[in-house]
Amino acid sequence: MPSTHLLIIGDRAALSWMVTEQRMAFPAGRSKAARALEEGDEVFLYTTRSCFRNPTRDLGRVIGRALAASSVRVLDEPVVFGERTSTEGCRLEVSGLAGFREGLVLRDLVPRLSVFPDTATWSVRVRRASLTLPPGDADVVRTDLEPLLRPYGEAVEGYRWESASA
């Protein structure tokens, strides 16, 4: 049975690459998290407060929905964003995106999600590459996110910029 994962994105160049290329890359040393994601799994894309380099202004948001279109494997060529090298990855099929810098504010959902048992320290759980969501939590995120999503083809250009090439 497919699982649901929150893919955690903390860098705007990586976000742009991920959304426009419809691929996910995992940093070296995150193999365990990467291997939890299997072909056919549902994926929610989450941008951290620091993704756009202004954590005092930006909020962590769930900004998209996708399916893992392949299993995670070692990449033929590593992907580099800044000082981070990603050595494993998979293909994604992004089905919907919120407008750029819009989406579902995760902090507002925390009291309703069992994956965050302590609402005071919930953000510690999103300091990783991905987080598997229990089925009930996935239902909450899916239901609240759906009205905010636009079809991929309508929203993808807002996520594309020149400096994002890997």
C-alpha positions as CSV (number, residue, x, y, z in Angstrom):
1,M,0.0,0.0,0.0
2,P,1.4,3.4,-0.9
3,S,2.6,5.7,1.8
4,T,2.4,9.5,2.0
5,H,5.5,11.7,2.6
6,L,6.2,15.3,3.3
7,L,9.3,16.2,1.2
8,I,11.1,19.0,3.0
9,I,12.7,21.7,0.9
10,G,15.0,24.3,2.5
11,D,16.6,25.9,-0.5
12,R,15.0,28.0,-3.3
13,A,17.3,26.7,-6.0
14,A,16.6,23.1,-5.1
15,L,12.8,23.9,-5.0
16,S,13.0,25.5,-8.5
17,W,14.9,22.5,-9.9
18,M,12.6,20.0,-8.2
19,V,9.4,21.5,-9.4
20,T,10.5,22.4,-12.9
21,E,12.4,19.1,-13.5
22,Q,9.9,17.0,-11.6
23,R,12.6,15.2,-9.7
24,M,13.7,14.9,-6.1
25,A,17.3,14.6,-5.0
26,F,18.4,13.6,-1.5
27,P,21.6,14.9,0.2
28,A,24.4,12.5,0.8
29,G,23.9,10.9,4.2
30,R,20.1,10.8,4.0
31,S,19.8,7.4,2.4
32,K,17.4,6.0,5.1
33,A,14.9,8.8,4.6
34,A,15.3,8.6,0.8
35,R,14.7,4.8,0.7
36,A,11.4,5.2,2.6
37,L,10.0,6.8,-0.5
38,E,8.8,4.2,-3.1
39,E,7.4,4.4,-6.6
40,G,3.7,5.2,-6.4
41,D,3.9,7.0,-3.0
42,E,2.0,10.3,-2.5
43,V,4.2,13.3,-1.9
44,F,3.5,16.7,-0.4
45,L,6.1,19.4,-1.1
46,Y,6.9,21.5,1.9
47,T,9.0,24.6,1.8
48,T,10.7,25.6,5.1
49,R,10.7,29.1,6.6
50,S,14.3,29.5,5.4
51,C,13.7,28.2,1.9
52,F,13.6,31.8,0.5
53,R,16.3,33.0,2.8
54,N,14.0,35.2,4.9
55,P,12.7,33.2,7.8
56,T,11.3,36.2,9.6
57,R,9.0,36.9,6.7
58,D,8.3,33.5,5.2
59,L,6.3,30.7,6.7
60,G,6.7,26.9,6.2
61,R,4.1,25.9,3.7
62,V,2.9,22.8,1.9
63,I,3.0,24.0,-1.7
64,G,2.3,21.0,-3.9
65,R,1.2,17.4,-4.4
66,A,3.0,14.8,-6.4
67,L,3.5,11.0,-6.9
68,A,6.9,9.3,-6.8
69,A,7.2,8.3,-10.4
70,S,10.2,6.0,-9.8
71,S,11.9,4.4,-6.9
72,V,14.9,6.2,-5.3
73,R,18.2,5.2,-6.8
74,V,21.8,6.4,-6.9
75,L,22.0,9.3,-9.4
76,D,24.2,8.9,-12.4
77,E,25.5,12.4,-11.7
78,P,25.2,14.1,-8.3
79,V,23.1,17.2,-8.1
80,V,24.7,20.2,-6.3
81,F,22.9,23.1,-4.7
82,G,25.3,25.5,-2.9
83,E,27.4,23.3,-0.6
84,R,25.0,20.4,-0.6
85,T,25.6,17.4,-2.9
86,S,22.7,15.1,-3.5
87,T,23.6,11.5,-4.6
88,E,20.2,9.8,-4.7
89,G,16.9,10.7,-6.2
90,C,13.7,9.8,-8.0
91,R,11.3,11.2,-10.6
92,L,8.1,13.0,-9.5
93,E,4.8,13.6,-11.2
94,V,3.6,16.9,-9.8
95,S,-0.1,17.1,-10.1
96,G,-0.8,20.5,-8.5
97,L,1.0,23.5,-7.1
98,A,0.0,26.5,-5.0
99,G,0.9,29.9,-6.3
100,F,4.5,30.9,-5.7
101,R,5.1,31.6,-2.0
102,E,1.5,30.5,-1.2
103,G,0.2,27.3,0.1
104,L,-0.9,25.6,3.3
105,V,0.8,26.9,6.4
106,L,2.0,23.8,8.2
107,R,2.2,25.4,11.6
108,D,-1.6,26.0,11.6
109,L,-2.2,22.2,11.0
110,V,0.2,20.9,13.7
111,P,-2.5,20.6,16.4
112,R,-4.5,18.3,14.1
113,L,-1.5,16.1,13.0
114,S,-0.5,13.0,15.0
115,V,3.0,13.0,13.4
116,F,3.7,16.0,15.6
117,P,2.9,14.7,19.2
118,D,4.4,17.8,20.9
119,T,3.1,21.0,19.4
120,A,5.8,23.0,21.2
121,T,8.7,21.3,19.4
122,W,7.0,20.2,16.1
123,S,9.5,22.0,13.9
124,V,12.3,19.7,15.0
125,R,10.6,16.9,13.0
126,V,10.9,18.8,9.8
127,R,14.6,19.2,10.0
128,R,15.2,16.3,7.7
129,A,14.7,15.4,4.0
130,S,11.3,13.8,4.3
131,L,8.8,12.7,6.9
132,T,6.3,9.8,6.5
133,L,2.8,10.9,7.3
134,P,0.2,8.5,9.0
135,P,-2.9,8.0,6.8
136,G,-5.1,10.3,9.0
137,D,-2.5,13.1,8.8
138,A,-2.2,12.6,5.0
139,D,-6.0,13.0,4.8
140,V,-5.9,16.3,6.7
141,V,-3.2,17.7,4.6
142,R,-4.8,16.5,1.3
143,T,-8.2,18.0,2.2
144,D,-6.8,21.4,3.3
145,L,-4.4,21.7,0.5
146,E,-6.6,20.7,-2.4
147,P,-8.5,24.0,-2.7
148,L,-5.2,25.9,-2.9
149,L,-3.7,23.9,-5.8
150,R,-3.6,24.9,-9.4
151,P,-2.8,22.5,-12.2
152,Y,0.9,22.0,-12.7
153,G,1.1,23.6,-16.1
154,E,-0.6,26.8,-14.8
155,A,1.6,27.2,-11.8
156,V,5.1,25.9,-12.7
157,E,6.4,29.1,-14.3
158,G,6.2,30.9,-11.0
159,Y,8.8,28.4,-9.6
160,R,11.3,28.8,-12.4
161,W,14.3,31.1,-12.2
162,E,17.7,31.2,-13.9
163,S,20.0,30.7,-10.9
164,A,18.2,27.4,-10.1
165,S,20.0,25.2,-12.5
166,A,21.8,22.4,-10.8
